[in-house]
Amino acid sequence: MTTLYDLIIIGGGPAGAAAGVYSARKRLKTLIIAEVFAGQSTDSAEVQNWIGTVAISGTELAESLKKHVEAYAGDVLTIRDERVQALEKKESGFIVTTEKSSYQTRTVLVATGSHRRKLEVPGADIFEHKGLTYCASCDGPLFADQDLAVVGGGNAAFETAAQLLAYAKSVTLIHRSEDFHRADQITVEKVLSHPNMRAIKNVDILEIKGDKFANGIVYKDKVSGVVTELPVGGIFIEIGQLPNTEFLKGVTDLNDHNHVITDPRTQKTSVAGIWAAGDCTDVLYHQNNIAAGDAIRAVEDIFQYLYSK
């Protein structure tokens, strides 16, 4: 006989793990489908903003989340290491299909997170996690008192620059366009007014250079054609994130960037019975702690949905 779950959680990052713990404690018959635990945090050598822990490596955080969820595994909570390929709405609920099987459920929580848009120039892949990073919140303090560079031109890039200015010797923002139309003007003006901040605009990055660690960015001015090598102590990439929502196209409403559109009070999506939390959603800020909180809010609402009918 096919098992009918009360809830299927798709994803094993902080949102998925938090949802799994809370759903199990509420005795909801739950299936977590996750290829890995901890999401993007596994890329960080040290995470210093996971509340309750002064410092923890990304790998240790992943192990901690998985161990916490597995402590509840048993009669009400099942974990599957699989990749979701499709989600279909049926009269009695939903069918979640992976590369290995299909599962029936009354409700779904999507917590699939996102992945960073990578800088695709020579040297970027070689020096990733070796002076080149995609997470200022995770790795920024490791680069204190150094000359740093931020690649990007949107709000995330300026917010990263503002954060780094608190402890960096200097910060240079490198942007491919002539203006910062993707960032709020008030944010741009405030960050650029800092005496240790400057911006280089309308350039193409050609290469990331280094020895054991990245120590330089080579860029070309689009107008003059002049090629310059900027020496740096660390490089922070903020050129956007791509949500892991491919299987949701045509299922729930997504915004122009393919984030799941949710009700911030409940985490409900446009489809009754489907909730979403974490970096895959259109929430304003994306952080581990926010993702966990959003997922808990979703589970609270899912419980009411299931037992208030």
Backbone as numpy.savetxt, mean C-alpha at the origin, in Angstrom:
# Nx Ny Nz CAx CAy CAz Cx Cy Cz
-20.22 -32.01 0.70 -21.07 -30.81 0.70 -20.19 -29.57 0.70
-20.49 -28.62 -0.18 -19.70 -27.40 -0.30 -19.89 -26.52 0.93
-18.78 -26.03 1.46 -18.85 -25.15 2.64 -19.35 -23.77 2.23
-20.27 -23.22 2.99 -20.73 -21.85 2.80 -20.13 -21.02 3.94
-19.25 -20.09 3.58 -18.62 -19.24 4.58 -19.49 -18.03 4.87
-19.39 -17.53 6.10 -20.03 -16.25 6.42 -19.27 -15.12 5.75
-17.94 -15.26 5.71 -17.08 -14.19 5.21 -15.84 -14.77 4.55
-15.51 -14.25 3.38 -14.21 -14.53 2.78 -13.43 -13.23 2.76
-12.23 -13.26 3.34 -11.33 -12.11 3.34 -10.27 -12.37 2.28
-10.14 -11.44 1.34 -9.16 -11.58 0.27 -7.99 -10.65 0.57
-6.85 -11.22 0.93 -5.68 -10.41 1.25 -5.16 -10.71 2.63
-3.83 -10.63 2.80 -3.21 -10.98 4.07 -2.29 -9.92 4.64
-2.48 -8.66 4.22 -1.71 -7.57 4.82 -2.30 -7.19 6.15
-1.93 -6.03 6.69 -2.49 -5.60 7.98 -4.01 -5.57 7.98
-4.64 -5.18 6.87 -6.10 -5.15 6.80 -6.67 -6.56 6.86
-6.15 -7.45 6.04 -6.64 -8.82 6.02 -6.42 -9.55 7.33
-5.24 -9.33 7.93 -4.93 -9.99 9.20 -5.83 -9.48 10.32
-6.02 -8.17 10.39 -6.88 -7.59 11.43 -8.31 -8.10 11.27
-8.78 -8.16 10.03 -10.14 -8.65 9.77 -10.26 -10.11 10.17
-9.23 -10.90 9.90 -9.27 -12.31 10.25 -9.37 -12.54 11.75
-8.61 -11.78 12.51 -8.64 -11.91 13.96 -10.02 -11.52 14.50
-10.54 -10.40 14.02 -11.83 -9.92 14.53 -12.98 -10.82 14.10
-12.95 -11.32 12.87 -14.04 -12.19 12.43 -14.03 -13.50 13.20
-12.83 -14.03 13.47 -12.74 -15.28 14.22 -13.25 -15.09 15.65
-12.92 -13.95 16.25 -13.37 -13.68 17.61 -14.89 -13.50 17.67
-15.48 -13.11 16.55 -16.94 -12.99 16.49 -17.61 -14.30 16.06
-16.78 -15.32 15.88 -17.25 -16.66 15.52 -17.92 -16.69 14.16
-17.47 -15.83 13.24 -17.94 -15.90 11.86 -17.15 -16.99 11.15
-17.82 -17.83 10.40 -17.12 -18.88 9.64 -16.40 -18.18 8.50
-15.07 -18.11 8.61 -14.28 -17.22 7.76 -13.20 -17.97 7.00
-12.99 -17.54 5.76 -11.88 -18.03 4.94 -11.02 -16.84 4.56
-9.72 -16.91 4.86 -8.77 -15.91 4.39 -8.02 -16.49 3.20
-8.05 -15.79 2.09 -7.30 -16.20 0.91 -6.19 -15.17 0.72
-4.94 -15.59 0.94 -3.82 -14.66 0.88 -2.56 -15.39 0.43
-1.90 -14.84 -0.57 -0.63 -15.42 -1.02 0.48 -15.18 -0.01
0.49 -13.97 0.57 1.50 -13.63 1.58 0.84 -12.78 2.65
1.49 -12.69 3.80 1.03 -11.81 4.86 1.95 -10.58 4.93
1.37 -9.45 5.37 2.07 -8.18 5.61 2.20 -7.30 4.39
1.87 -7.75 3.20 1.85 -6.87 2.04 3.17 -6.19 1.77
3.11 -4.86 1.51 4.30 -4.12 1.11 5.32 -3.97 2.23
4.91 -4.18 3.46 5.84 -4.01 4.58 7.02 -4.97 4.52
6.86 -6.08 3.82 7.97 -7.03 3.72 9.15 -6.41 2.97
8.92 -5.28 2.27 9.99 -4.62 1.54 10.87 -3.75 2.44
10.45 -3.54 3.67 11.14 -2.60 4.55 12.10 -3.31 5.50
13.30 -2.77 5.60 14.28 -3.33 6.52 13.85 -3.09 7.96
13.18 -1.96 8.21 12.73 -1.64 9.56 11.48 -0.78 9.49
10.44 -1.21 10.18 9.19 -0.45 10.28 9.13 0.16 11.66
9.04 1.50 11.73 9.08 2.19 13.01 7.75 2.85 13.38
6.70 2.62 12.57 5.43 3.28 12.85 4.28 2.30 13.02
4.58 1.03 13.27 3.54 0.06 13.58 3.25 0.20 15.07
2.06 0.71 15.40 1.76 1.11 16.76 1.89 -0.06 17.74
2.60 0.21 18.84 2.82 -0.80 19.86 4.17 -1.48 19.73
4.87 -1.20 18.63 6.19 -1.79 18.40 7.15 -0.68 17.98
8.20 -0.47 18.76 9.13 0.63 18.46 9.78 0.44 17.10
10.23 -0.77 16.82 10.86 -1.06 15.54 10.74 -2.55 15.26
10.45 -2.88 14.01 10.31 -4.27 13.60 10.61 -4.36 12.12
11.30 -5.40 11.71 11.58 -5.56 10.29 10.31 -5.96 9.56
10.28 -5.69 8.26 9.11 -6.06 7.47 8.84 -7.55 7.53
9.90 -8.33 7.51 9.76 -9.79 7.58 9.17 -10.22 8.91
9.66 -9.62 9.99 9.15 -9.96 11.33 7.69 -9.55 11.47
7.33 -8.39 10.88 5.94 -7.95 10.94 5.05 -8.95 10.22
5.51 -9.42 9.07 4.74 -10.41 8.32 4.54 -11.68 9.15
5.60 -12.14 9.78 5.51 -13.35 10.60 4.59 -13.14 11.79
4.64 -11.95 12.37 3.80 -11.64 13.53 2.33 -11.63 13.15
2.01 -11.00 12.02 0.62 -10.96 11.56 0.11 -12.37 11.27
0.92 -13.15 10.58 0.50 -14.50 10.23 0.30 -15.36 11.47
1.21 -15.22 12.44 1.12 -16.01 13.68 -0.14 -15.64 14.46
-0.47 -14.35 14.47 -1.67 -13.91 15.18 -2.92 -14.50 14.53
-2.98 -14.48 13.22 -4.14 -15.04 12.51 -4.20 -16.55 12.71
-3.06 -17.22 12.59 -3.04 -18.68 12.72 -3.45 -19.14 14.11
-3.31 -18.28 15.10 -3.71 -18.64 16.46 -5.22 -18.88 16.54
-5.95 -18.33 15.58 -7.41 -18.49 15.56 -7.86 -19.53 14.54
-6.92 -20.09 13.79 -7.29 -21.07 12.78 -7.87 -22.32 13.44
-8.89 -22.87 12.82 -9.52 -24.06 13.38 -10.93 -24.21 12.88
-11.86 -24.33 13.80 -13.23 -24.62 13.38 -13.92 -23.46 12.68
-13.54 -22.20 12.99 -14.23 -21.07 12.36 -13.36 -20.32 11.36
-12.06 -20.50 11.40 -11.16 -19.75 10.51 -10.26 -20.69 9.71
-10.31 -20.52 8.38 -9.48 -21.31 7.47 -8.61 -20.36 6.67
-7.37 -20.76 6.39 -6.44 -19.93 5.62 -6.02 -20.70 4.37
-6.08 -20.04 3.22 -5.64 -20.64 1.97 -4.59 -19.74 1.31
-3.47 -20.34 0.92 -2.39 -19.63 0.22 -2.67 -19.72 -1.28
-3.52 -18.85 -1.78 -3.94 -18.89 -3.18 -4.13 -17.48 -3.72
-4.21 -17.37 -5.04 -4.45 -16.08 -5.70 -5.87 -16.04 -6.24
-6.61 -15.00 -5.89 -7.98 -14.86 -6.37 -7.98 -14.38 -7.82
-8.76 -15.07 -8.63 -8.86 -14.73 -10.04 -10.18 -14.10 -10.42
-11.24 -14.41 -9.66 -12.56 -13.87 -10.01 -13.47 -13.83 -8.80
-14.39 -12.87 -8.83 -15.41 -12.74 -7.79 -16.75 -12.54 -8.49
-17.70 -13.43 -8.21 -19.00 -13.38 -8.87 -20.12 -13.29 -7.85
-21.12 -12.46 -8.16 -22.29 -12.35 -7.29 -23.32 -13.37 -7.72
-23.85 -14.11 -6.74 -24.90 -15.09 -6.97 -26.11 -14.72 -6.12
-27.23 -15.39 -6.35 -28.45 -15.07 -5.59 -28.26 -15.24 -4.09
-27.54 -16.27 -3.71 -27.37 -16.57 -2.29 -26.09 -15.99 -1.70
-25.33 -15.24 -2.48 -24.07 -14.69 -1.98 -23.06 -14.49 -3.09
-21.86 -15.07 -2.90 -20.78 -14.84 -3.85 -19.96 -16.12 -4.05
-19.34 -16.19 -5.23 -18.38 -17.25 -5.54 -17.02 -16.59 -5.74
-16.03 -17.03 -4.95 -14.66 -16.54 -5.09 -13.85 -17.66 -5.71
-13.25 -17.37 -6.86 -12.50 -18.39 -7.60 -11.00 -18.09 -7.58
-10.21 -19.09 -7.24 -8.76 -18.97 -7.27 -8.22 -19.90 -8.36
-6.90 -20.00 -8.45 -6.29 -20.91 -9.43 -6.45 -22.36 -9.01
-6.89 -22.58 -7.77 -7.00 -23.95 -7.26 -8.43 -24.43 -7.03
-9.34 -23.50 -6.69 -10.68 -23.92 -6.33 -11.66 -22.75 -6.37
-12.91 -23.03 -6.02 -13.95 -22.00 -5.89 -14.58 -22.13 -4.52
-14.97 -20.98 -3.93 -15.50 -20.96 -2.59 -16.78 -20.12 -2.54
-17.74 -20.57 -1.75 -19.00 -19.86 -1.61 -19.02 -19.09 -0.29
-19.59 -17.90 -0.33 -19.63 -17.08 0.88 -20.82 -16.15 0.87
-21.24 -15.75 2.06 -22.35 -14.81 2.19 -21.86 -13.38 2.01
-20.63 -13.09 2.46 -20.07 -11.75 2.34 -18.60 -11.82 1.96
-18.06 -10.69 1.48 -16.66 -10.61 1.06 -16.04 -9.32 1.59
-14.81 -9.43 2.07 -14.01 -8.25 2.40 -12.76 -8.27 1.53
-12.63 -7.27 0.68 -11.46 -7.16 -0.19 -10.39 -6.34 0.53
-9.24 -6.95 0.75 -8.13 -6.29 1.45 -6.83 -6.62 0.72
-6.85 -6.43 -0.58 -5.76 -6.87 -1.45 -4.60 -5.90 -1.54
-4.74 -4.70 -0.97 -3.62 -3.77 -0.95 -3.28 -3.21 -2.32
-2.05 -2.77 -2.44 -1.58 -2.18 -3.70 -0.10 -2.47 -3.84
0.44 -2.12 -4.97 1.88 -2.24 -5.16 2.42 -0.94 -5.75
3.64 -0.63 -5.39 4.25 0.62 -5.82 4.54 0.61 -7.32
4.29 1.75 -7.94 4.74 1.91 -9.32 6.26 2.05 -9.28
6.95 1.20 -9.99 8.41 1.17 -9.94 9.04 2.21 -10.87
10.19 2.70 -10.45 11.00 3.56 -11.31 11.76 2.64 -12.26
11.49 2.79 -13.55 12.08 1.88 -14.54 13.19 2.58 -15.32
14.35 2.68 -14.68 15.55 3.20 -15.33 16.71 2.32 -14.91
17.80 2.31 -15.67 18.95 1.49 -15.30 19.43 1.80 -13.87
19.66 0.75 -13.10 20.17 0.89 -11.74 19.09 0.90 -10.67
17.84 1.23 -11.04 16.78 1.32 -10.03 16.52 -0.03 -9.37
16.50 -1.09 -10.17 16.26 -2.41 -9.61 17.45 -2.91 -8.81
18.66 -2.55 -9.25 19.88 -3.01 -8.57 19.98 -2.45 -7.16
19.58 -1.16 -7.00 19.77 -0.49 -5.71 18.50 -0.39 -4.89
17.44 -1.10 -5.29 16.24 -1.13 -4.47 16.58 -1.78 -3.13
16.18 -1.11 -2.04 16.51 -1.51 -0.67 17.99 -1.33 -0.36
18.71 -0.68 -1.27 20.12 -0.38 -1.05 20.34 1.11 -1.33
19.61 1.92 -0.60 19.68 3.37 -0.80 18.53 3.92 -1.60
17.79 3.06 -2.30 16.60 3.46 -3.04 15.40 2.76 -2.41
14.42 3.54 -1.98 13.29 2.97 -1.26 11.97 3.56 -1.74
10.91 2.83 -1.47 9.56 3.27 -1.86 8.70 3.58 -0.64
9.32 3.69 0.54 8.52 3.93 1.76 9.28 4.83 2.72
8.96 6.12 2.68 9.61 7.07 3.58 9.19 6.84 5.03
7.93 6.50 5.24 7.46 6.26 6.60 8.22 5.11 7.25
8.56 4.11 6.42 9.26 2.92 6.94 10.76 3.17 7.09
11.37 3.79 6.07 12.82 3.82 5.99 13.46 5.19 6.18
12.64 6.25 6.14 13.18 7.61 6.18 14.17 7.89 7.29
13.85 7.57 8.56 14.77 7.89 9.66 16.15 7.25 9.54
16.27 6.21 8.72 17.57 5.56 8.52 18.53 6.45 7.74
17.99 7.51 7.11 18.79 8.39 6.25 18.97 9.77 6.86
18.94 9.87 8.19 19.08 11.15 8.86 20.41 11.83 8.54
20.37 13.16 8.43 21.55 14.00 8.21 22.23 13.76 6.86
21.46 13.31 5.89 22.02 13.11 4.55 21.28 13.95 3.52
21.91 14.12 2.37 21.27 14.80 1.24 20.42 13.77 0.51
19.12 14.00 0.47 18.18 13.02 -0.06 17.46 13.55 -1.29
16.94 12.63 -2.08 16.16 13.00 -3.26 14.82 12.29 -3.21
13.78 12.98 -3.66 12.45 12.41 -3.81 12.08 12.50 -5.28
11.69 11.39 -5.88 11.27 11.37 -7.28 9.75 11.35 -7.33
9.16 12.36 -7.97 7.71 12.45 -8.07 7.26 13.89 -8.02
5.95 14.12 -8.24 5.47 15.49 -8.24 4.07 15.65 -7.70
3.49 14.59 -7.14 2.15 14.67 -6.58 2.18 14.94 -5.09
1.01 14.89 -4.46 0.93 15.13 -3.02 1.80 14.17 -2.23
1.84 12.90 -2.66 2.64 11.91 -1.93 4.12 12.29 -1.92
4.60 12.80 -3.04 6.00 13.20 -3.14 6.30 14.37 -2.20
5.40 15.36 -2.17 5.62 16.52 -1.30 5.46 16.15 0.17
4.54 15.24 0.48 4.38 14.80 1.86 5.62 14.02 2.32
6.18 13.23 1.40 7.41 12.51 1.71 8.55 13.48 1.94
8.66 14.50 1.08 9.71 15.50 1.24 9.58 16.21 2.57
8.34 16.58 2.95 8.12 17.27 4.22 8.55 16.39 5.39
8.26 15.12 5.30 8.65 14.19 6.36 10.16 14.09 6.45
10.83 13.97 5.31 12.28 13.83 5.30 12.99 15.08 5.80
12.39 16.24 5.55 13.02 17.50 5.97 13.17 17.60 7.49
12.42 16.79 8.21 12.51 16.82 9.67 13.86 16.33 10.17
14.56 15.52 9.35 15.83 14.97 9.82 16.92 14.92 8.74
16.59 15.28 7.51 17.59 15.24 6.44 18.44 16.52 6.42
19.61 16.41 5.86 20.45 17.59 5.64 19.84 18.46 4.56
19.36 17.83 3.50 18.65 18.54 2.43 17.79 17.55 1.66
16.78 18.08 0.96 15.92 17.25 0.12 15.76 17.92 -1.23
15.97 17.14 -2.29 15.75 17.63 -3.65 14.65 16.80 -4.28
13.61 17.48 -4.73 12.51 16.79 -5.41 12.74 16.87 -6.92
12.67 15.72 -7.58 12.92 15.63 -9.02 11.64 15.22 -9.71
11.19 16.06 -10.65 9.89 15.86 -11.29 10.01 15.91 -12.81
9.26 15.07 -13.48 9.36 14.97 -14.93 8.62 16.08 -15.68
7.69 16.77 -15.00 6.88 17.79 -15.66 7.31 19.19 -15.27
6.75 20.18 -15.96 7.09 21.58 -15.73 6.36 22.15 -14.52
5.23 21.55 -14.15 4.47 22.07 -13.01 4.07 20.91 -12.09
3.42 21.27 -10.98 3.01 20.29 -9.98 1.50 20.23 -9.91
0.84 20.01 -11.04 -0.61 20.04 -11.10 -1.27 18.90 -10.33
-0.52 17.86 -10.00 -1.08 16.73 -9.25 -0.98 16.92 -7.74
-0.42 18.04 -7.31 -0.27 18.31 -5.89 -1.05 19.58 -5.52
-1.49 19.65 -4.26 -2.18 20.84 -3.78 -1.21 22.01 -3.71
-1.63 23.16 -4.24 -0.76 24.31 -4.31 -0.25 24.75 -2.95
-1.13 24.71 -1.95 -0.71 25.14 -0.62 0.37 24.22 -0.05
0.29 22.93 -0.38 1.31 21.97 0.06 2.62 22.23 -0.64
2.54 22.48 -1.95 3.74 22.76 -2.75 4.47 23.98 -2.19
3.72 25.05 -1.97 4.34 26.29 -1.49 4.96 26.12 -0.11
4.26 25.41 0.76 4.77 25.23 2.11 6.05 24.42 2.13
6.08 23.32 1.38 7.27 22.46 1.38 8.45 23.15 0.70
8.19 23.80 -0.42 9.29 24.45 -1.15 9.84 25.68 -0.43
9.11 26.19 0.56 9.59 27.35 1.31 10.64 26.97 2.34
10.81 25.68 2.58 11.81 25.24 3.56 13.21 25.53 3.03
14.09 26.08 3.86 15.43 26.45 3.38 16.28 25.28 2.90
15.97 24.08 3.33 16.77 22.92 2.91 16.10 22.12 1.80
15.14 22.75 1.14 14.36 22.06 0.09 14.53 22.77 -1.25
14.62 21.97 -2.31 14.61 22.55 -3.66 13.96 21.55 -4.61
13.53 22.05 -5.78 12.87 21.20 -6.76 13.55 21.35 -8.11
13.68 20.24 -8.81 14.19 20.21 -10.17 13.06 19.70 -11.06
12.62 20.51 -12.02 11.45 20.17 -12.82 11.82 19.92 -14.29
10.90 19.27 -14.96 10.99 19.07 -16.41 12.26 18.32 -16.82
12.52 17.21 -16.13 13.70 16.41 -16.45 13.32 14.94 -16.57
14.13 14.22 -17.30 14.00 12.77 -17.40 15.13 12.12 -16.61
14.79 11.19 -15.75 15.82 10.45 -15.02 16.38 9.38 -15.94
17.68 9.33 -16.06 18.34 8.41 -16.99 18.92 7.18 -16.30
19.38 7.38 -15.04 20.09 6.26 -14.39 20.22 6.51 -12.90
20.24 5.42 -12.15 20.59 5.46 -10.73 21.98 4.86 -10.59
22.88 5.61 -9.98 24.25 5.14 -9.83 24.56 4.81 -8.37
25.61 4.03 -8.18 26.00 3.69 -6.83 27.14 2.69 -6.80
27.54 2.33 -5.57 28.55 1.32 -5.35 27.86 0.17 -4.63
28.02 0.10 -3.33 27.23 -0.88 -2.57 25.82 -0.36 -2.36
25.70 0.98 -2.29 24.41 1.63 -2.13 24.27 2.73 -3.16
23.04 3.08 -3.49 22.79 4.16 -4.43 23.37 5.46 -3.89
24.04 6.19 -4.75 24.62 7.47 -4.31 24.50 8.58 -5.34
23.75 8.33 -6.42 23.61 9.38 -7.42 22.45 9.16 -8.37
21.88 10.26 -8.84 20.82 10.22 -9.86 21.28 11.01 -11.07
21.21 10.40 -12.22 21.56 11.07 -13.47 20.27 11.47 -14.16
20.15 12.76 -14.50 18.93 13.23 -15.16 19.28 14.19 -16.30
18.31 14.33 -17.21 18.51 15.18 -18.39 17.43 16.23 -18.47
17.83 17.48 -18.62 16.88 18.57 -18.77 16.19 18.45 -20.13
14.85 18.46 -20.14 14.11 18.25 -21.37 14.25 19.40 -22.37
14.56 20.58 -21.88 14.68 21.75 -22.76 16.11 21.93 -23.26
17.06 21.98 -22.34 18.46 22.25 -22.72 19.20 21.00 -23.17
18.73 19.84 -22.71 19.42 18.60 -23.04 20.63 18.33 -22.16
20.88 19.19 -21.20 22.04 19.04 -20.32 21.82 17.84 -19.38
22.84 17.01 -19.27 22.80 15.84 -18.39 23.56 16.16 -17.10
22.93 15.87 -15.96 23.52 16.18 -14.66 23.48 14.96 -13.76
24.53 14.79 -12.98 24.52 13.73 -11.96 24.43 14.38 -10.59
23.38 14.05 -9.84 23.16 14.62 -8.51 23.60 13.61 -7.45
24.62 13.94 -6.64 25.02 13.02 -5.57 24.00 13.05 -4.42
23.63 11.88 -3.93 22.63 11.78 -2.86 23.00 10.66 -1.89
22.43 10.75 -0.69 22.63 9.70 0.30 21.49 8.71 0.32
20.37 9.07 -0.30 19.22 8.18 -0.35 18.20 8.70 -1.35
17.44 7.79 -1.93 16.46 8.14 -2.97 15.12 7.55 -2.60
14.08 8.39 -2.62 12.73 7.97 -2.27 11.82 8.14 -3.48
11.20 7.05 -3.90 10.37 7.06 -5.11 8.90 7.20 -4.72
8.24 8.23 -5.26 6.82 8.47 -5.02 6.15 8.80 -6.35
6.01 7.80 -7.20 5.42 8.02 -8.52 4.09 7.28 -8.67
3.49 6.97 -7.53 2.15 6.40 -7.56 2.10 4.96 -7.10
0.89 4.55 -6.73 0.63 3.17 -6.34 -0.45 2.60 -7.24
-0.39 1.31 -7.47 -1.37 0.62 -8.30 -2.11 -0.39 -7.44
-3.43 -0.19 -7.23 -4.19 -1.11 -6.39 -4.32 -2.49 -7.03
-4.36 -3.52 -6.20 -4.50 -4.90 -6.68 -5.99 -5.24 -6.79
-6.61 -4.69 -7.82 -8.07 -4.82 -7.95 -8.49 -5.33 -9.33
-7.58 -5.97 -10.05 -7.91 -6.40 -11.41 -9.15 -7.28 -11.46
-9.31 -8.16 -10.48 -10.43 -9.10 -10.48 -11.76 -8.44 -10.13
-11.73 -7.16 -9.73 -12.95 -6.46 -9.35 -13.55 -5.61 -10.47
-12.85 -5.51 -11.58 -13.37 -4.71 -12.68 -14.67 -5.32 -13.20
-15.71 -4.49 -13.22 -17.02 -4.96 -13.64 -17.83 -5.56 -12.50
-17.23 -5.61 -11.30 -17.92 -6.17 -10.14 -18.37 -5.06 -9.21
-17.44 -4.23 -8.76 -17.75 -3.09 -7.89 -17.30 -1.80 -8.57
-17.78 -0.68 -8.06 -17.36 0.61 -8.61 -15.92 0.90 -8.21
-15.12 1.29 -9.21 -13.73 1.69 -8.99 -13.57 3.13 -9.45
-12.61 3.85 -8.86 -12.36 5.21 -9.32 -11.43 5.20 -10.52
-11.02 6.38 -10.96 -10.18 6.48 -12.17 -8.84 5.79 -12.03
-8.43 5.56 -10.79 -7.14 4.90 -10.54 -7.32 3.44 -10.13
-8.55 2.93 -10.30 -8.90 1.53 -10.00 -8.89 1.19 -8.52
-9.01 2.21 -7.66 -9.23 1.95 -6.24 -10.71 1.66 -6.03
-11.02 0.79 -5.07 -12.40 0.47 -4.75 -13.04 1.66 -4.03
-14.19 2.11 -4.52 -14.90 3.21 -3.89 -15.69 2.66 -2.71
-15.45 3.23 -1.52 -16.10 2.72 -0.30 -16.80 3.85 0.45
-17.74 3.45 1.29 -18.36 4.37 2.24 -17.44 4.44 3.46
-16.87 5.59 3.78 -15.89 5.65 4.87 -16.47 5.36 6.25
-17.80 5.39 6.39 -18.41 5.06 7.68 -18.46 3.56 7.93
-18.57 2.79 6.85 -18.79 1.35 6.99 -17.84 0.48 6.19
-17.14 1.05 5.21 -16.29 0.33 4.26 -17.09 -0.45 3.22
-18.38 -0.21 3.13 -19.20 -0.87 2.11 -18.80 -0.39 0.72
-18.89 -1.29 -0.25 -18.67 -0.93 -1.65 -20.03 -0.67 -2.31
-20.02 -0.54 -3.61 -21.26 -0.29 -4.35 -22.13 -1.54 -4.45
-21.60 -2.69 -4.07 -22.33 -3.95 -4.15 -22.66 -4.44 -2.74
-23.93 -4.65 -2.45 -24.33 -5.15 -1.14 -23.66 -6.50 -0.88
-23.03 -6.62 0.27 -22.37 -7.87 0.62 -20.87 -7.86 0.40
-20.37 -6.79 -0.24 -18.92 -6.67 -0.46 -18.42 -5.41 0.25
-17.39 -5.58 1.08 -16.71 -4.48 1.75 -15.26 -4.46 1.26
-14.58 -3.35 1.49 -13.17 -3.26 1.13 -12.45 -2.40 2.15
-11.17 -2.69 2.37 -10.38 -1.94 3.35 -8.92 -1.91 2.95
-8.22 -0.86 3.39 -6.79 -0.77 3.15 -6.42 -0.07 1.86
-5.22 -0.37 1.38 -4.65 0.36 0.26 -5.35 0.15 -1.08
-6.21 -0.86 -1.17 -6.93 -1.08 -2.43 -8.13 -0.15 -2.55
-8.43 0.63 -1.51 -9.60 1.50 -1.51 -9.22 2.95 -1.81
-10.26 3.77 -1.95 -10.06 5.19 -2.24 -9.90 6.03 -0.99
-9.57 5.42 0.14 -9.34 6.16 1.37 -8.22 7.18 1.13
-8.28 8.31 1.84 -7.35 9.40 1.57 -5.90 9.04 1.88
-5.67 8.35 2.99 -4.29 8.02 3.38 -4.11 6.50 3.44
-2.94 6.06 3.02 -2.63 4.63 3.01 -1.48 4.34 3.97
-1.78 3.69 5.07 -0.79 3.30 6.07 -1.23 1.98 6.68
-0.27 1.23 7.24 -0.60 -0.05 7.87 -1.66 0.09 8.96
-1.47 1.08 9.83 -2.39 1.24 10.96 -3.78 1.64 10.49
-3.86 2.46 9.46 -5.15 2.87 8.91 -5.84 1.67 8.28
-5.09 0.86 7.55 -5.65 -0.31 6.89 -6.25 -1.27 7.91
-5.54 -1.50 9.01 -6.04 -2.40 10.05 -7.32 -1.85 10.66
-7.34 -0.55 10.94 -8.53 0.05 11.52 -9.73 -0.01 10.59
-9.49 0.27 9.30 -10.57 0.21 8.31 -11.15 -1.21 8.23
-10.28 -2.20 8.28 -10.74 -3.59 8.20 -11.58 -3.97 9.41
-11.19 -3.51 10.57 -11.96 -3.79 11.78 -13.34 -3.13 11.68
-13.38 -1.90 11.19 -14.66 -1.23 10.98 -15.53 -2.05 10.04
-14.93 -2.58 8.99 -15.67 -3.39 8.02 -16.25 -4.64 8.67
-15.45 -5.33 9.48 -15.93 -6.57 10.11 -17.07 -6.27 11.08
-16.97 -5.17 11.79 -18.07 -4.78 12.68 -19.35 -4.60 11.87
-19.24 -3.98 10.71 -20.43 -3.75 9.88 -20.92 -5.04 9.23
-19.98 -5.92 8.85 -20.34 -7.21 8.27 -21.13 -8.04 9.28
-20.68 -8.02 10.53 -21.38 -8.77 11.57 -22.82 -8.27 11.71
-23.00 -6.96 11.70 -24.35 -6.39 11.78 -25.18 -6.78 10.55
-24.56 -6.78 9.40 -25.24 -7.15 8.16 -25.74 -8.59 8.22
-24.90 -9.47 8.72 -25.26 -10.90 8.75 -26.30 -11.22 9.82
-26.26 -10.51 10.91 -27.13 -10.90 12.04 -28.25 -9.90 12.36
-28.41 -8.91 11.51 -29.53 -7.98 11.72 -30.62 -8.15 10.67
-30.43 -9.17 9.78 -31.44 -9.43 8.74 -32.64 -10.13 9.35
